[in-house]
Amino acid sequence: MLAVNYTNLRENMKKYMDCVSDDYETLVVTRKDNRNVVMMSEESYNNLMENIYVMGSKANYDWLMESKKQLETGMASVHSLIEVDLDE
């Protein structure tokens, strides 16, 4: 996580935006006498929102943890995919 003051961000906006989007950095923008804000890439934001949604339901969380446990204990299996010809 990076931190930068508002003035420095304003003077180097492209540099910081590239860093946030290209390097998946989270940037805290500090503001004098004000609350700080956080800048992140849209991709990181969407990922965060998806994780909050998935983990927000106890049923989803329990199902994911059970699946993870099955994978870690060797209870998973590999299956070949069946190819379907859509022209038939």
VENMOLIN-V753554 format. One record per helix or strand of 2 or more residues. SS is the DSSP state (H for helix, E for strand). FROM is the first residue (numbers start at 1). TO is the last residue. If there is no record, write none. Layout:
ss=SS from=FROM to=TO
ss=SS from=FROM to=TO
This chain:
ss=E from=2 to=5
ss=H from=6 to=11
ss=H from=13 to=22
ss=E from=27 to=30
ss=E from=37 to=39
ss=H from=42 to=56
ss=H from=58 to=72
